Amino acid sequence: MAINFDNCGSPLTAAKIRGLERKLGVSLPEDYKQFLRETNGGRPPETALRVPVAEEEVLVDFLFGLGRKPGILEWLSELRRDMPSGFIPIGKDPGGNIYIMDLNLPNLGVIYYWDKSHSFSSSTLEGNTYPVARSFSRLLELLG
């Protein structure tokens, strides 16, 4: 992985990733599984990401892992009621807004910024998720 993450988790085994997929009832994208195997969450270098649809810039404070609290499953449990169906939380910004991954076909793996705090002028109660990367690999490229 080309990015140096701080505060990484313990790398996951293939068996633990399969267990996560069973709990979620989906197959995760290969690039995300590779991230979990190698890095398992952590703090990326501070980089502003452009959210083209909203014409805003955001930061990534932390990408979630598994087996550390709070991790993917804890965030999912906390946010499930409010989060769009078929998505999982994969990270957060410094203000508590969430990065989510689409696990629905045909958009499997697309990463969105979920403006939970409605800080964007374009956010409404019905529309506050914005695409930021077509895949997890692309998100890492943008952070690198």
PyMOL CGO cylinders between C-alpha atoms (Angstrom):
from pymol import cmd
from pymol.cgo import CYLINDER

trace = [
    CYLINDER, 0.00, 0.00, 0.00, 1.48, 3.36, -1.01, 0.3, 1, 1, 1, 1, 1, 1,
    CYLINDER, 1.48, 3.36, -1.01, -0.01, 5.35, 1.90, 0.3, 1, 1, 1, 1, 1, 1,
    CYLINDER, -0.01, 5.35, 1.90, 1.47, 5.36, 5.38, 0.3, 1, 1, 1, 1, 1, 1,
    CYLINDER, 1.47, 5.36, 5.38, -1.37, 5.07, 7.87, 0.3, 1, 1, 1, 1, 1, 1,
    CYLINDER, -1.37, 5.07, 7.87, -0.97, 5.90, 11.55, 0.3, 1, 1, 1, 1, 1, 1,
    CYLINDER, -0.97, 5.90, 11.55, -2.69, 3.90, 14.28, 0.3, 1, 1, 1, 1, 1, 1,
    CYLINDER, -2.69, 3.90, 14.28, -3.27, 0.83, 12.07, 0.3, 1, 1, 1, 1, 1, 1,
    CYLINDER, -3.27, 0.83, 12.07, -5.03, -2.26, 13.32, 0.3, 1, 1, 1, 1, 1, 1,
    CYLINDER, -5.03, -2.26, 13.32, -3.67, -5.78, 13.25, 0.3, 1, 1, 1, 1, 1, 1,
    CYLINDER, -3.67, -5.78, 13.25, -3.83, -7.17, 9.70, 0.3, 1, 1, 1, 1, 1, 1,
    CYLINDER, -3.83, -7.17, 9.70, -6.80, -9.46, 9.16, 0.3, 1, 1, 1, 1, 1, 1,
    CYLINDER, -6.80, -9.46, 9.16, -6.66, -13.05, 8.03, 0.3, 1, 1, 1, 1, 1, 1,
    CYLINDER, -6.66, -13.05, 8.03, -8.71, -14.27, 5.09, 0.3, 1, 1, 1, 1, 1, 1,
    CYLINDER, -8.71, -14.27, 5.09, -10.86, -16.23, 7.57, 0.3, 1, 1, 1, 1, 1, 1,
    CYLINDER, -10.86, -16.23, 7.57, -11.73, -13.07, 9.54, 0.3, 1, 1, 1, 1, 1, 1,
    CYLINDER, -11.73, -13.07, 9.54, -12.63, -11.23, 6.35, 0.3, 1, 1, 1, 1, 1, 1,
    CYLINDER, -12.63, -11.23, 6.35, -14.88, -14.13, 5.27, 0.3, 1, 1, 1, 1, 1, 1,
    CYLINDER, -14.88, -14.13, 5.27, -16.53, -13.94, 8.71, 0.3, 1, 1, 1, 1, 1, 1,
    CYLINDER, -16.53, -13.94, 8.71, -17.18, -10.23, 8.19, 0.3, 1, 1, 1, 1, 1, 1,
    CYLINDER, -17.18, -10.23, 8.19, -18.65, -10.95, 4.77, 0.3, 1, 1, 1, 1, 1, 1,
    CYLINDER, -18.65, -10.95, 4.77, -20.95, -13.61, 6.28, 0.3, 1, 1, 1, 1, 1, 1,
    CYLINDER, -20.95, -13.61, 6.28, -22.15, -11.12, 8.93, 0.3, 1, 1, 1, 1, 1, 1,
    CYLINDER, -22.15, -11.12, 8.93, -22.80, -8.51, 6.25, 0.3, 1, 1, 1, 1, 1, 1,
    CYLINDER, -22.80, -8.51, 6.25, -24.32, -11.03, 3.82, 0.3, 1, 1, 1, 1, 1, 1,
    CYLINDER, -24.32, -11.03, 3.82, -22.20, -9.75, 0.91, 0.3, 1, 1, 1, 1, 1, 1,
    CYLINDER, -22.20, -9.75, 0.91, -18.85, -10.20, -0.77, 0.3, 1, 1, 1, 1, 1, 1,
    CYLINDER, -18.85, -10.20, -0.77, -16.66, -7.16, -0.20, 0.3, 1, 1, 1, 1, 1, 1,
    CYLINDER, -16.66, -7.16, -0.20, -14.72, -5.65, -3.11, 0.3, 1, 1, 1, 1, 1, 1,
    CYLINDER, -14.72, -5.65, -3.11, -11.26, -7.16, -3.51, 0.3, 1, 1, 1, 1, 1, 1,
    CYLINDER, -11.26, -7.16, -3.51, -9.44, -3.84, -3.05, 0.3, 1, 1, 1, 1, 1, 1,
    CYLINDER, -9.44, -3.84, -3.05, -11.16, -3.28, 0.30, 0.3, 1, 1, 1, 1, 1, 1,
    CYLINDER, -11.16, -3.28, 0.30, -10.33, -6.82, 1.45, 0.3, 1, 1, 1, 1, 1, 1,
    CYLINDER, -10.33, -6.82, 1.45, -6.70, -6.16, 0.56, 0.3, 1, 1, 1, 1, 1, 1,
    CYLINDER, -6.70, -6.16, 0.56, -6.77, -3.00, 2.71, 0.3, 1, 1, 1, 1, 1, 1,
    CYLINDER, -6.77, -3.00, 2.71, -8.18, -4.98, 5.65, 0.3, 1, 1, 1, 1, 1, 1,
    CYLINDER, -8.18, -4.98, 5.65, -5.55, -7.72, 5.18, 0.3, 1, 1, 1, 1, 1, 1,
    CYLINDER, -5.55, -7.72, 5.18, -2.67, -5.24, 5.06, 0.3, 1, 1, 1, 1, 1, 1,
    CYLINDER, -2.67, -5.24, 5.06, -3.69, -2.20, 7.12, 0.3, 1, 1, 1, 1, 1, 1,
    CYLINDER, -3.69, -2.20, 7.12, -7.03, -2.85, 8.87, 0.3, 1, 1, 1, 1, 1, 1,
    CYLINDER, -7.03, -2.85, 8.87, -7.91, 0.78, 9.40, 0.3, 1, 1, 1, 1, 1, 1,
    CYLINDER, -7.91, 0.78, 9.40, -5.99, 3.79, 10.53, 0.3, 1, 1, 1, 1, 1, 1,
    CYLINDER, -5.99, 3.79, 10.53, -5.40, 7.49, 10.06, 0.3, 1, 1, 1, 1, 1, 1,
    CYLINDER, -5.40, 7.49, 10.06, -4.25, 8.53, 6.56, 0.3, 1, 1, 1, 1, 1, 1,
    CYLINDER, -4.25, 8.53, 6.56, -2.13, 11.61, 5.90, 0.3, 1, 1, 1, 1, 1, 1,
    CYLINDER, -2.13, 11.61, 5.90, -4.23, 14.79, 5.99, 0.3, 1, 1, 1, 1, 1, 1,
    CYLINDER, -4.23, 14.79, 5.99, -5.50, 15.30, 2.47, 0.3, 1, 1, 1, 1, 1, 1,
    CYLINDER, -5.50, 15.30, 2.47, -8.46, 17.32, 1.24, 0.3, 1, 1, 1, 1, 1, 1,
    CYLINDER, -8.46, 17.32, 1.24, -10.85, 15.37, -0.99, 0.3, 1, 1, 1, 1, 1, 1,
    CYLINDER, -10.85, 15.37, -0.99, -13.03, 17.13, -3.49, 0.3, 1, 1, 1, 1, 1, 1,
    CYLINDER, -13.03, 17.13, -3.49, -16.74, 16.31, -3.50, 0.3, 1, 1, 1, 1, 1, 1,
    CYLINDER, -16.74, 16.31, -3.50, -17.55, 17.37, -7.06, 0.3, 1, 1, 1, 1, 1, 1,
    CYLINDER, -17.55, 17.37, -7.06, -21.35, 17.20, -6.88, 0.3, 1, 1, 1, 1, 1, 1,
    CYLINDER, -21.35, 17.20, -6.88, -21.43, 19.51, -3.84, 0.3, 1, 1, 1, 1, 1, 1,
    CYLINDER, -21.43, 19.51, -3.84, -18.42, 21.61, -4.86, 0.3, 1, 1, 1, 1, 1, 1,
    CYLINDER, -18.42, 21.61, -4.86, -16.96, 21.10, -1.37, 0.3, 1, 1, 1, 1, 1, 1,
    CYLINDER, -16.96, 21.10, -1.37, -13.74, 19.74, 0.12, 0.3, 1, 1, 1, 1, 1, 1,
    CYLINDER, -13.74, 19.74, 0.12, -13.59, 17.25, 3.00, 0.3, 1, 1, 1, 1, 1, 1,
    CYLINDER, -13.59, 17.25, 3.00, -10.97, 15.44, 5.03, 0.3, 1, 1, 1, 1, 1, 1,
    CYLINDER, -10.97, 15.44, 5.03, -10.62, 11.78, 6.02, 0.3, 1, 1, 1, 1, 1, 1,
    CYLINDER, -10.62, 11.78, 6.02, -9.84, 11.53, 9.73, 0.3, 1, 1, 1, 1, 1, 1,
    CYLINDER, -9.84, 11.53, 9.73, -9.89, 7.75, 10.10, 0.3, 1, 1, 1, 1, 1, 1,
    CYLINDER, -9.89, 7.75, 10.10, -10.69, 4.62, 8.09, 0.3, 1, 1, 1, 1, 1, 1,
    CYLINDER, -10.69, 4.62, 8.09, -12.33, 1.87, 10.13, 0.3, 1, 1, 1, 1, 1, 1,
    CYLINDER, -12.33, 1.87, 10.13, -11.05, -1.63, 10.64, 0.3, 1, 1, 1, 1, 1, 1,
    CYLINDER, -11.05, -1.63, 10.64, -12.28, -4.81, 12.24, 0.3, 1, 1, 1, 1, 1, 1,
    CYLINDER, -12.28, -4.81, 12.24, -11.49, -6.09, 15.73, 0.3, 1, 1, 1, 1, 1, 1,
    CYLINDER, -11.49, -6.09, 15.73, -10.87, -2.68, 17.22, 0.3, 1, 1, 1, 1, 1, 1,
    CYLINDER, -10.87, -2.68, 17.22, -13.48, -0.57, 18.94, 0.3, 1, 1, 1, 1, 1, 1,
    CYLINDER, -13.48, -0.57, 18.94, -15.20, 1.23, 17.44, 0.3, 1, 1, 1, 1, 1, 1,
    CYLINDER, -15.20, 1.23, 17.44, -14.74, -0.56, 14.16, 0.3, 1, 1, 1, 1, 1, 1,
    CYLINDER, -14.74, -0.56, 14.16, -16.81, -1.34, 11.09, 0.3, 1, 1, 1, 1, 1, 1,
    CYLINDER, -16.81, -1.34, 11.09, -19.37, -3.47, 12.93, 0.3, 1, 1, 1, 1, 1, 1,
    CYLINDER, -19.37, -3.47, 12.93, -19.79, -1.08, 15.86, 0.3, 1, 1, 1, 1, 1, 1,
    CYLINDER, -19.79, -1.08, 15.86, -20.27, 1.89, 13.55, 0.3, 1, 1, 1, 1, 1, 1,
    CYLINDER, -20.27, 1.89, 13.55, -22.71, -0.15, 11.44, 0.3, 1, 1, 1, 1, 1, 1,
    CYLINDER, -22.71, -0.15, 11.44, -24.74, -1.05, 14.53, 0.3, 1, 1, 1, 1, 1, 1,
    CYLINDER, -24.74, -1.05, 14.53, -24.86, 2.58, 15.62, 0.3, 1, 1, 1, 1, 1, 1,
    CYLINDER, -24.86, 2.58, 15.62, -25.71, 4.03, 12.21, 0.3, 1, 1, 1, 1, 1, 1,
    CYLINDER, -25.71, 4.03, 12.21, -27.83, 1.30, 10.58, 0.3, 1, 1, 1, 1, 1, 1,
    CYLINDER, -27.83, 1.30, 10.58, -31.17, 3.09, 11.24, 0.3, 1, 1, 1, 1, 1, 1,
    CYLINDER, -31.17, 3.09, 11.24, -30.09, 6.27, 9.53, 0.3, 1, 1, 1, 1, 1, 1,
    CYLINDER, -30.09, 6.27, 9.53, -27.69, 4.98, 6.90, 0.3, 1, 1, 1, 1, 1, 1,
    CYLINDER, -27.69, 4.98, 6.90, -28.82, 4.24, 3.35, 0.3, 1, 1, 1, 1, 1, 1,
    CYLINDER, -28.82, 4.24, 3.35, -29.68, 0.55, 2.86, 0.3, 1, 1, 1, 1, 1, 1,
    CYLINDER, -29.68, 0.55, 2.86, -26.95, -1.71, 1.49, 0.3, 1, 1, 1, 1, 1, 1,
    CYLINDER, -26.95, -1.71, 1.49, -24.03, 0.45, 2.65, 0.3, 1, 1, 1, 1, 1, 1,
    CYLINDER, -24.03, 0.45, 2.65, -21.34, 0.01, 5.30, 0.3, 1, 1, 1, 1, 1, 1,
    CYLINDER, -21.34, 0.01, 5.30, -19.43, 2.72, 7.15, 0.3, 1, 1, 1, 1, 1, 1,
    CYLINDER, -19.43, 2.72, 7.15, -15.72, 2.69, 6.28, 0.3, 1, 1, 1, 1, 1, 1,
    CYLINDER, -15.72, 2.69, 6.28, -14.42, 5.94, 7.77, 0.3, 1, 1, 1, 1, 1, 1,
    CYLINDER, -14.42, 5.94, 7.77, -15.13, 9.37, 9.18, 0.3, 1, 1, 1, 1, 1, 1,
    CYLINDER, -15.13, 9.37, 9.18, -14.09, 12.98, 8.84, 0.3, 1, 1, 1, 1, 1, 1,
    CYLINDER, -14.09, 12.98, 8.84, -12.94, 15.14, 11.78, 0.3, 1, 1, 1, 1, 1, 1,
    CYLINDER, -12.94, 15.14, 11.78, -16.52, 16.45, 12.27, 0.3, 1, 1, 1, 1, 1, 1,
    CYLINDER, -16.52, 16.45, 12.27, -18.13, 13.00, 12.54, 0.3, 1, 1, 1, 1, 1, 1,
    CYLINDER, -18.13, 13.00, 12.54, -19.52, 12.76, 9.01, 0.3, 1, 1, 1, 1, 1, 1,
    CYLINDER, -19.52, 12.76, 9.01, -19.15, 9.29, 7.58, 0.3, 1, 1, 1, 1, 1, 1,
    CYLINDER, -19.15, 9.29, 7.58, -17.62, 7.69, 4.49, 0.3, 1, 1, 1, 1, 1, 1,
    CYLINDER, -17.62, 7.69, 4.49, -19.78, 4.79, 3.32, 0.3, 1, 1, 1, 1, 1, 1,
    CYLINDER, -19.78, 4.79, 3.32, -19.28, 2.04, 0.75, 0.3, 1, 1, 1, 1, 1, 1,
    CYLINDER, -19.28, 2.04, 0.75, -22.07, 0.88, -1.53, 0.3, 1, 1, 1, 1, 1, 1,
    CYLINDER, -22.07, 0.88, -1.53, -22.48, -2.89, -1.41, 0.3, 1, 1, 1, 1, 1, 1,
    CYLINDER, -22.48, -2.89, -1.41, -25.35, -2.92, -3.91, 0.3, 1, 1, 1, 1, 1, 1,
    CYLINDER, -25.35, -2.92, -3.91, -24.95, -3.90, -7.55, 0.3, 1, 1, 1, 1, 1, 1,
    CYLINDER, -24.95, -3.90, -7.55, -24.20, -2.29, -9.96, 0.3, 1, 1, 1, 1, 1, 1,
    CYLINDER, -24.20, -2.29, -9.96, -22.40, 0.27, -7.74, 0.3, 1, 1, 1, 1, 1, 1,
    CYLINDER, -22.40, 0.27, -7.74, -20.49, -2.24, -5.61, 0.3, 1, 1, 1, 1, 1, 1,
    CYLINDER, -20.49, -2.24, -5.61, -17.52, -0.51, -4.02, 0.3, 1, 1, 1, 1, 1, 1,
    CYLINDER, -17.52, -0.51, -4.02, -18.42, 3.12, -4.79, 0.3, 1, 1, 1, 1, 1, 1,
    CYLINDER, -18.42, 3.12, -4.79, -17.42, 5.38, -1.87, 0.3, 1, 1, 1, 1, 1, 1,
    CYLINDER, -17.42, 5.38, -1.87, -19.73, 8.18, -0.72, 0.3, 1, 1, 1, 1, 1, 1,
    CYLINDER, -19.73, 8.18, -0.72, -19.40, 11.02, 1.76, 0.3, 1, 1, 1, 1, 1, 1,
    CYLINDER, -19.40, 11.02, 1.76, -22.44, 11.06, 4.04, 0.3, 1, 1, 1, 1, 1, 1,
    CYLINDER, -22.44, 11.06, 4.04, -22.98, 14.63, 5.23, 0.3, 1, 1, 1, 1, 1, 1,
    CYLINDER, -22.98, 14.63, 5.23, -24.82, 13.65, 8.41, 0.3, 1, 1, 1, 1, 1, 1,
    CYLINDER, -24.82, 13.65, 8.41, -24.44, 17.14, 9.88, 0.3, 1, 1, 1, 1, 1, 1,
    CYLINDER, -24.44, 17.14, 9.88, -25.90, 18.79, 6.75, 0.3, 1, 1, 1, 1, 1, 1,
    CYLINDER, -25.90, 18.79, 6.75, -22.98, 21.19, 6.59, 0.3, 1, 1, 1, 1, 1, 1,
    CYLINDER, -22.98, 21.19, 6.59, -23.11, 21.38, 2.78, 0.3, 1, 1, 1, 1, 1, 1,
    CYLINDER, -23.11, 21.38, 2.78, -25.53, 23.97, 1.43, 0.3, 1, 1, 1, 1, 1, 1,
    CYLINDER, -25.53, 23.97, 1.43, -26.76, 21.33, -1.05, 0.3, 1, 1, 1, 1, 1, 1,
    CYLINDER, -26.76, 21.33, -1.05, -27.62, 18.75, 1.65, 0.3, 1, 1, 1, 1, 1, 1,
    CYLINDER, -27.62, 18.75, 1.65, -31.26, 18.07, 2.43, 0.3, 1, 1, 1, 1, 1, 1,
    CYLINDER, -31.26, 18.07, 2.43, -33.03, 15.50, 4.59, 0.3, 1, 1, 1, 1, 1, 1,
    CYLINDER, -33.03, 15.50, 4.59, -33.61, 13.42, 1.45, 0.3, 1, 1, 1, 1, 1, 1,
    CYLINDER, -33.61, 13.42, 1.45, -30.20, 13.96, -0.13, 0.3, 1, 1, 1, 1, 1, 1,
    CYLINDER, -30.20, 13.96, -0.13, -26.99, 14.17, 1.82, 0.3, 1, 1, 1, 1, 1, 1,
    CYLINDER, -26.99, 14.17, 1.82, -24.74, 11.47, 0.32, 0.3, 1, 1, 1, 1, 1, 1,
    CYLINDER, -24.74, 11.47, 0.32, -22.17, 12.38, -2.30, 0.3, 1, 1, 1, 1, 1, 1,
    CYLINDER, -22.17, 12.38, -2.30, -19.90, 10.15, -4.41, 0.3, 1, 1, 1, 1, 1, 1,
    CYLINDER, -19.90, 10.15, -4.41, -16.19, 10.74, -3.79, 0.3, 1, 1, 1, 1, 1, 1,
    CYLINDER, -16.19, 10.74, -3.79, -14.52, 7.69, -5.40, 0.3, 1, 1, 1, 1, 1, 1,
    CYLINDER, -14.52, 7.69, -5.40, -15.59, 4.94, -7.80, 0.3, 1, 1, 1, 1, 1, 1,
    CYLINDER, -15.59, 4.94, -7.80, -13.72, 2.34, -5.71, 0.3, 1, 1, 1, 1, 1, 1,
    CYLINDER, -13.72, 2.34, -5.71, -11.72, 1.94, -2.53, 0.3, 1, 1, 1, 1, 1, 1,
    CYLINDER, -11.72, 1.94, -2.53, -8.52, 1.85, -4.60, 0.3, 1, 1, 1, 1, 1, 1,
    CYLINDER, -8.52, 1.85, -4.60, -9.46, 5.21, -6.11, 0.3, 1, 1, 1, 1, 1, 1,
    CYLINDER, -9.46, 5.21, -6.11, -10.10, 6.63, -2.62, 0.3, 1, 1, 1, 1, 1, 1,
    CYLINDER, -10.10, 6.63, -2.62, -6.58, 5.55, -1.60, 0.3, 1, 1, 1, 1, 1, 1,
    CYLINDER, -6.58, 5.55, -1.60, -5.16, 7.19, -4.74, 0.3, 1, 1, 1, 1, 1, 1,
    CYLINDER, -5.16, 7.19, -4.74, -6.90, 10.43, -3.83, 0.3, 1, 1, 1, 1, 1, 1,
    CYLINDER, -6.90, 10.43, -3.83, -5.48, 10.23, -0.30, 0.3, 1, 1, 1, 1, 1, 1,
    CYLINDER, -5.48, 10.23, -0.30, -1.96, 9.49, -1.57, 0.3, 1, 1, 1, 1, 1, 1,
]
cmd.load_cgo(trace, "trace")
